[in-house]
Amino acid sequence: MINCAANIELDEKLDIAIRVNVTGPLNLLKLASDSPGRCCFVQVSTSFVNADRKGFLEERIYDSKINWLQQYQKILSMSQRDAREQKL
C-alpha cells in the first residue's frame, strides 16, 4: 500500500492539516496492518518533514526531539474552535 496524499498548504488550518497529513496515513497504516497477506506500507512525505535540519539530508529516518504522538494527541484534544484558529 502506497500513500502519497497530503496537504502542503503552509498556512492551512491546523485541524485540516492534521486530519489529512496525520490521521489519514495512520488510518491507512492500520488498514494495511489489519489486511491479510500484506507486504508493506509506504508513506511518501514532503521535504518539509526535516525542516529543522540544514544542509544535505540523506534518504533515511532521522531521530526527532519531538514526541509526535504526544503532540498529535494534544491537537486532537483541542476544541474544534481552537484547532480551526491555529495555523501551521
Helices and strands as residue ranges (DSSP letters): E 2-3, H 14-18, I 19-23, H 24-34, E 42-43, G 47-50, H 68-76, H 80-85
